[in-house]
Amino acid sequence: MKLTRHLRHPVFEIVGQIADENCEKAFAIGGYVRDCLLDRQVKDIDIVVEGSGIELAKAAAKALGVKKVTVYKNFGTAMFHHEGYEIEFVGARKESYRSDSRKPIVENGTLDDDQKRRDFTINAMAISLNKAQYGELVDPFNGLIDLDARLIRTPLDPDVTYSDDPLRMMRAIRFATQLRFTIEPESLDAIRRNAERINIVSMERISVELNKIIEAKRPSIGFKLLLKTQLLDQFFPEMVKLKGVERINGVGHKDNFYHTLEVLDNLSRNTENLWLRWSAILHDIAKPQTKRFYPGQGWTFHGHEDKGARMVPKIFKRLKLPTDHRLKYVQKLVALHLRPIALTKEEISDSAIRRLLFDAGDDIDDLMLLCQADITSKNDAKVKRYLKNYELVKEKLISVEQKDRVRNFQPPISGELIMQTFDIPPSEPVGVIKNAIKDAILDGEIQNDYEEAFTFMLKQGKEIGLTPVKA
C-alpha cells in the first residue's frame, strides 16, 4: 500500500536520499502515520533509521538549513523544528526489561525489532522513505485493520507489553479516550491483571497521561476504564471511594463517582481549561468522609466543600501536580462550588451576591461554569427549574457588579489609616475595624466609598473605646 500523499514535508525526501547514500533504511513511524491515516492534525514527525538517528538528524538539518539540533545522547535521539513541525530521529532499537524497572536495556536493531517494541499496533505502522520503496506502508501487526476497527491492541502478548512498561496501560486508556477507540478485551484484561505494576512508574509520568485523559472531549470514558481496570485504585483512591450507593431504610444517595463524571463531561463541553476540569473532579471529593444519614431527613454531606478544599493540596502533592497558583485556584473553586447553587434555591439578596463576587474575584465566571455543570438530575423538570434560576443569579451578578464594583475590591480604608487615626499599633482592633468596614460594604450598609467608610470607621472605633487623634 502506497501512502506517498502523506509525505508532503521536504524532510521525507531528504531523509530518503541521505539514507540511500549511507545504505541505510529510514521510515516515518508511529503517531505521525497513525494521525495522517485518521486525518488528524499532525505537528510531530517521528523518523526511525536502521543506523544512527543522531547523525541522520544532523545531516537532514544541514540539508534543510536548520541551525539548531537538540541531541539526547543517552537515548540515541535528536530533534529539530522546521516549518512548524517537531521532527525527531531515533535509531531502530530492540529492548529488554527488568522486572523492577520500566527503563529498558537497549540495543541497536532493525525496523522489525523497533516495531515489536511499540506499544500498540496503530502506533507500529511505518512508511518507507528510501527511493525504491518510497511511500510503502510497513504494517506487520495489521495496525491499519485495527485503525479501521477503532481498536487498541498490542503488537505482542499484552501481559508482556504492559508488564515491561506499565505506563503503556495509561497510554492505552488515554488513546481510547482521545480517539474514542475500544481496547481489545484481552488487552483490557491484561491491564487489570497488571494494574499494580503501575507503581514502578514515576507519578510525574502517570500524571502527564492522566491530564491528557482529562483534556479529552469526553474524559469520563477514560475514568470509567481506569476504574474498571483498577488502575485508579493505585494512584487516586480518593476518587474510587466516591463510587457506590448506600441505602438505609430504603433511602439511597446518588453514586458520587458517576455524578462527578457527569459534571466533568458537562463542564468539558464549555471549557478546555485543565484546572477548571480538575475542580470538577475534586468538587465532591470529600463526600465519603462527610456522609451522614438522618431519619426523616435522608443523606447529608454537610461541609464537604470545606473538607474537600483542604484535601486538594494533599492530592496535588501526591499526584505531582503543580503546587502554585493552579492549586489555589482549584482549592478556591472546590470551596465555593455550593454558593451559586444555594442562591438558585432562595430569594437572591444583593448582599449574598456581593459576598460571592468578593470571595470568587476574577474566578467568578469559571465558578459559574462549574456550578452550571453541577446541575444534574434524572428529573428534567428539576434541572430546567435550577437552570432558569441559575440564569437569574448570573443576571444579578452582572447587575450588582456594575453597581457596586465589589469584585476583588480593597476596602477604601487601610490598616495604616486606622492606626494613624486612632494612634494605635498593629493590634486586634485594627483587624476588627477593617473587617467591619468590609462587611458593611458587602452587606450594603454603606457604599464602597472613602467618605462613607471613614465615617463608619470612626463609629466603629468609638464603639470599642477608641478615640481619634483628630476629630
C-alpha positions in Angstrom: 0.0 0.0 0.0 1.4 3.4 -1.1 1.0 6.4 1.2 3.1 8.9 -0.7 0.4 11.6 -0.4 1.1 11.7 3.4 4.8 12.6 2.8 4.4 16.3 2.0 7.1 17.7 4.3 10.5 18.2 2.5 12.3 16.3 5.3 11.0 12.9 4.0 12.7 13.0 0.6 15.9 14.5 2.1 16.0 11.7 4.7 15.4 9.1 2.0 18.3 10.5 -0.1 20.7 10.5 2.9 19.6 7.0 3.9 20.2 5.7 0.4 23.6 7.3 0.2 24.5 5.6 3.6 23.0 2.3 2.5 20.5 2.6 5.5 16.8 2.1 5.7 14.7 5.0 7.1 11.0 5.3 7.9 8.3 7.6 9.1 6.8 5.8 12.0 4.4 5.9 15.0 2.0 8.7 15.8 2.7 10.6 12.6 1.5 7.6 10.4 -1.5 6.9 12.7 -2.7 10.5 12.7 -2.3 11.0 9.0 -4.4 7.9 8.3 -7.0 9.3 10.8 -6.9 12.7 9.1 -6.0 14.3 12.4 -3.8 17.4 12.6 -0.1 16.4 12.7 2.7 18.6 14.1 5.1 15.9 15.2 7.1 13.7 12.8 9.0 10.6 14.1 11.7 9.1 11.9 13.4 5.8 12.6 16.6 4.6 10.8 18.5 1.4 10.9 21.6 3.3 11.9 22.4 6.4 13.9 19.4 8.7 14.5 21.6 11.5 15.7 23.8 11.5 12.6 20.8 11.4 10.3 19.2 14.3 12.2 22.3 16.4 11.8 22.6 15.6 8.1 18.9 16.3 7.5 19.0 19.6 9.4 22.0 20.7 7.4 20.2 20.0 4.1 17.1 21.9 5.3 19.1 24.8 6.6 18.2 24.2 10.2 20.9 25.5 12.5 19.8 24.1 15.9 19.6 20.3 16.5 18.9 19.1 20.1 20.7 15.8 20.8 19.8 13.4 23.6 22.9 11.3 23.5 21.8 8.9 26.4 18.7 8.0 24.4 20.3 8.0 21.0 17.7 10.5 19.7 17.8 14.0 18.2 15.2 16.6 17.2 14.8 19.9 15.5 12.0 22.2 14.5 11.1 23.1 10.8 8.1 24.8 9.3 6.0 24.3 12.4 6.9 20.7 12.9 8.9 19.0 15.6 10.9 16.3 13.9 12.5 13.6 16.0 15.0 11.0 14.9 15.9 7.7 16.5 18.0 4.6 15.6 16.0 1.4 15.3 16.2 -0.5 18.7 15.3 -3.7 20.4 14.6 -3.7 24.1 14.6 -6.0 27.1 13.3 -5.2 30.6 14.0 -6.0 34.2 11.0 -6.7 36.5 11.7 -3.7 38.8 12.1 -1.0 36.2 10.3 0.3 33.1 13.7 1.5 31.8 14.8 -1.0 29.1 18.1 -2.4 28.2 18.5 -1.0 24.6 20.5 -2.5 21.7 20.7 -1.5 18.1 18.1 -3.3 16.0 16.1 -3.5 12.8 12.8 -1.9 11.9 11.2 -5.3 12.8 12.7 -5.1 16.3 11.6 -1.5 16.6 8.0 -2.2 15.6 7.8 -5.1 18.1 8.7 -2.8 21.0 6.0 -0.3 20.1 3.0 0.0 22.5 0.1 -0.6 20.1 -0.4 -1.8 16.5 -1.8 1.5 15.4 1.5 3.1 16.6 3.7 0.5 15.0 3.0 1.3 11.3 5.8 2.8 9.3 6.2 4.4 5.9 9.4 3.7 3.9 11.4 6.7 2.8 14.0 5.0 0.7 13.6 5.8 -3.0 12.9 2.2 -4.2 10.1 1.7 -1.6 9.2 5.4 -1.1 5.7 5.7 0.5 5.1 2.0 1.1 3.3 1.1 4.3 5.1 -1.4 6.5 2.4 -2.9 8.8 3.4 -6.3 10.2 0.8 -6.3 13.0 -2.2 -5.2 11.0 -2.4 -1.8 12.5 -4.4 -0.5 9.5 -7.1 -3.1 10.2 -7.2 -2.1 13.9 -7.4 1.6 12.8 -10.4 0.9 10.7 -11.9 -1.2 13.5 -11.1 1.6 16.0 -9.3 -0.9 18.2 -6.4 -0.6 20.7 -4.3 -3.7 20.6 -0.7 -4.5 21.5 1.7 -5.9 18.8 2.8 -8.8 21.1 1.4 -10.5 24.2 -0.4 -7.7 26.2 0.8 -9.1 29.5 4.4 -8.8 28.4 3.8 -5.4 26.8 2.2 -3.9 30.0 4.5 -5.6 32.5 7.6 -4.5 30.6 6.4 -0.8 30.6 3.4 -0.3 32.8 2.9 3.3 31.5 1.6 1.7 28.4 -1.6 0.8 30.4 -2.2 4.5 30.9 -1.4 5.2 27.3 -3.9 2.6 26.2 -6.7 4.3 28.1 -5.6 7.7 27.0 -5.7 6.7 23.3 -9.1 5.0 23.8 -10.4 8.3 25.4 -8.9 10.7 22.9 -9.7 8.6 19.7 -12.9 7.1 21.1 -11.4 3.6 20.3 -12.2 0.3 22.1 -9.4 -1.5 24.0 -9.3 -5.2 22.8 -10.9 -7.4 25.5 -7.7 -9.5 26.0 -5.7 -6.3 26.3 -8.2 -4.8 28.8 -8.0 -7.9 31.0 -4.2 -7.7 30.9 -4.3 -4.1 32.2 -6.4 -5.3 35.1 -4.0 -8.2 35.8 -1.0 -5.9 35.7 -2.6 -2.8 37.4 -0.3 -2.9 40.4 2.8 -2.7 38.1 1.9 1.0 37.5 3.5 1.6 40.9 7.0 1.3 39.4 6.3 4.3 37.1 7.0 7.8 38.4 4.0 9.8 39.4 5.1 12.6 37.1 4.7 10.3 34.1 1.3 8.9 35.3 0.0 12.5 35.8 1.0 13.5 32.3 -1.1 10.7 30.9 -3.9 11.4 33.4 -4.0 15.1 32.3 -4.3 14.1 28.7 -7.3 11.9 29.6 -8.8 14.9 31.4 -8.2 17.2 28.4 -10.1 14.8 26.1 -13.5 15.9 24.7 -15.2 13.3 26.9 -13.0 12.5 29.9 -15.5 10.1 31.5 -14.5 7.4 29.0 -11.0 7.3 30.5 -12.1 7.4 34.1 -14.5 4.6 33.6 -11.7 2.5 32.1 -9.3 3.5 34.9 -11.9 2.3 37.4 -12.7 -0.9 35.6 -9.1 -1.9 35.3 -8.3 -0.9 38.9 -5.6 1.5 37.8 -7.4 4.3 39.5 -7.1 2.5 42.8 -3.3 2.6 42.5 -2.9 6.4 42.4 -6.2 8.1 43.1 -8.0 6.1 45.8 -10.0 9.2 47.0 -11.9 9.2 43.7 -12.6 5.4 43.8 -14.2 6.0 47.3 -16.8 8.2 45.6 -18.3 5.1 43.9 -21.3 3.2 45.3 -24.7 3.9 46.7 -25.5 3.2 50.4 -29.1 2.6 51.4 -30.7 2.9 54.8 -34.4 2.3 55.3 -34.8 2.1 51.6 -33.3 5.6 51.1 -30.2 5.9 49.0 -28.0 8.7 47.7 -26.6 9.3 44.2 -23.4 7.5 43.1 -21.0 10.3 43.5 -18.4 8.8 41.2 -20.7 8.8 38.2 -22.1 12.1 39.2 -18.6 13.6 39.2 -18.0 12.2 35.7 -21.3 13.7 34.5 -20.2 17.1 35.9 -16.8 16.7 34.3 -18.3 15.9 30.9 -20.8 18.8 31.2 -18.0 21.2 32.0 -15.8 19.9 29.3 -18.3 20.9 26.6 -17.8 24.5 27.6 -14.1 24.8 28.5 -10.7 23.4 27.7 -9.2 24.8 31.0 -7.4 21.8 32.5 -7.5 23.2 36.1 -11.2 24.1 35.9 -11.8 20.5 34.8 -9.7 19.4 37.9 -12.1 21.4 40.0 -15.0 19.3 38.7 -13.1 16.1 39.5 -12.5 17.3 43.1 -15.7 19.3 43.8 -17.3 16.4 45.7 -14.1 14.5 46.7 -14.9 14.8 50.5 -18.5 13.4 50.3 -17.5 9.9 51.5 -16.0 11.4 54.7 -18.9 13.8 55.4 -21.7 11.4 54.6 -24.4 11.1 57.3 -27.9 9.7 57.4 -30.7 11.3 59.5 -34.1 9.6 59.7 -36.7 11.7 58.1 -34.1 13.9 56.5 -32.1 11.4 54.5 -28.5 11.7 53.4 -26.4 14.8 54.0 -22.8 15.8 53.1 -22.5 18.9 55.3 -19.2 20.6 55.0 -17.9 18.5 52.1 -16.9 21.7 50.2 -14.6 22.9 53.0 -13.1 19.5 53.7 -12.7 18.9 50.0 -10.8 22.2 49.7 -8.5 21.1 52.5 -7.9 17.7 50.7 -6.8 19.4 47.4 -3.1 20.2 48.4 -2.5 16.6 49.6 -3.9 15.1 46.4 -2.0 17.6 44.2 1.2 16.8 46.1 0.9 13.1 45.8 0.0 13.2 42.1 2.9 15.6 41.5 0.6 18.3 40.1 1.7 21.9 40.4 1.5 23.4 43.9 1.4 27.0 42.8 -1.4 29.3 41.8 -3.1 26.5 40.0 -3.6 24.5 43.2 -5.0 27.6 44.9 -7.4 28.2 42.0 -8.7 24.6 42.2 -8.9 24.8 46.0 -11.0 28.1 45.8 -13.5 26.6 43.3 -13.9 23.5 45.4 -14.6 25.6 48.5 -17.1 27.9 46.7 -18.9 25.4 44.4 -22.1 25.3 46.5 -22.5 29.0 46.8 -24.1 29.8 43.4 -26.2 26.6 43.6 -27.6 27.7 47.0 -28.6 31.1 45.6 -30.8 29.3 43.0 -32.9 27.9 45.8 -33.7 31.1 47.7 -34.5 34.8 47.2 -31.4 36.4 45.9 -30.2 39.3 48.1 -27.7 41.9 46.9 -25.6 41.1 50.0 -25.3 37.4 49.1 -24.3 38.4 45.5 -21.7 40.9 46.7 -20.1 38.4 49.0 -19.9 35.8 46.3 -18.3 38.3 43.9 -15.8 39.4 46.6 -14.9 35.8 47.5 -14.6 34.5 43.9 -12.9 37.6 42.5 -11.7 37.1 38.9 -12.6 33.4 39.0 -16.4 34.1 39.3 -17.0 33.2 35.6 -15.2 29.9 36.0 -17.1 29.2 39.2 -20.4 29.8 37.5 -19.4 27.4 34.7 -18.6 24.7 37.3 -21.9 25.2 39.1 -23.9 25.1 35.9 -22.2 21.7 35.1 -23.1 20.5 38.6 -26.8 20.9 37.9 -27.6 17.2 37.3 -30.7 15.1 38.0 -32.8 12.4 36.3 -35.7 14.8 36.9 -35.8 17.0 33.8 -38.2 19.5 35.3 -35.9 20.0 38.3 -32.9 20.6 36.1 -34.9 23.1 34.0 -36.0 25.0 37.1 -32.5 25.1 38.5 -31.0 26.3 35.2 -33.7 29.0 35.0 -32.8 30.2 38.5 -29.1 29.9 37.7 -29.6 32.4 34.8 -31.3 34.8 37.3 -28.2 34.5 39.5 -25.9 35.3 36.5 -28.0 38.4 35.7 -27.9 39.5 39.3 -24.1 39.1 39.4 -23.7 41.4 36.4 -26.1 44.0 37.8 -24.6 44.1 41.3 -21.0 44.2 39.9 -21.8 47.1 37.6 -23.4 49.0 40.5 -21.2 48.2 43.5 -17.8 47.3 41.9 -17.0 44.7 44.6 -15.2 42.0 42.6 -11.6 41.9 44.1 -12.3 45.2 45.8 -10.0 46.5 48.5 -11.8 48.3 51.4 -11.2 52.1 50.9 -9.8 52.3 54.5 -6.4 50.7 55.0 -5.0 49.3 58.2 -2.3 52.0 58.2 -5.0 54.7 58.2 -6.9 53.1 61.1 -3.7 53.0 63.1 -2.9 56.7 62.3 -6.4 57.8 63.0 -6.6 56.2 66.5 -2.8 56.3 67.2 -2.6 52.6 67.9 0.0 50.0 67.0 -0.7 46.9 64.9 -3.2 45.0 67.0 -6.5 43.1 67.1 -8.7 46.3 67.0 -7.2 47.2 63.6 -8.5 43.9 62.1 -11.8 44.2 63.8 -12.5 47.7 62.3 -11.2 46.7 58.9 -13.4 43.6 58.7 -16.4 45.6 60.0 -15.9 48.1 57.1 -15.6 45.3 54.6 -18.8 43.6 55.9 -20.7 46.8 55.9 -19.9 47.4 52.3 -20.7 43.8 51.3 -24.0 43.9 53.3 -25.0 47.2 51.6 -24.9 49.3 54.9 -22.5 51.8 53.3 -21.2 52.4 49.8 -17.8 51.4 48.6 -16.8 55.0 49.1 -13.9 56.6 51.1 -16.0 59.2 52.9 -18.7 56.8 54.0 -16.2 54.2 55.0 -14.2 56.8 57.0 -17.3 57.9 58.9 -18.1 54.3 59.6 -14.6 53.7 60.9 -14.9 56.5 63.4 -18.2 55.0 64.6 -16.7 51.5 65.0 -13.7 52.9 66.8 -15.9 54.7 69.3 -17.9 51.5 70.0 -14.8 49.7 71.1 -13.4 52.6 73.1 -11.0 54.2 70.7 -10.7 58.0 70.3 -9.4 59.5 67.1 -6.3 61.7 67.3 -8.2 64.4 65.3 -12.0 64.5 65.4 
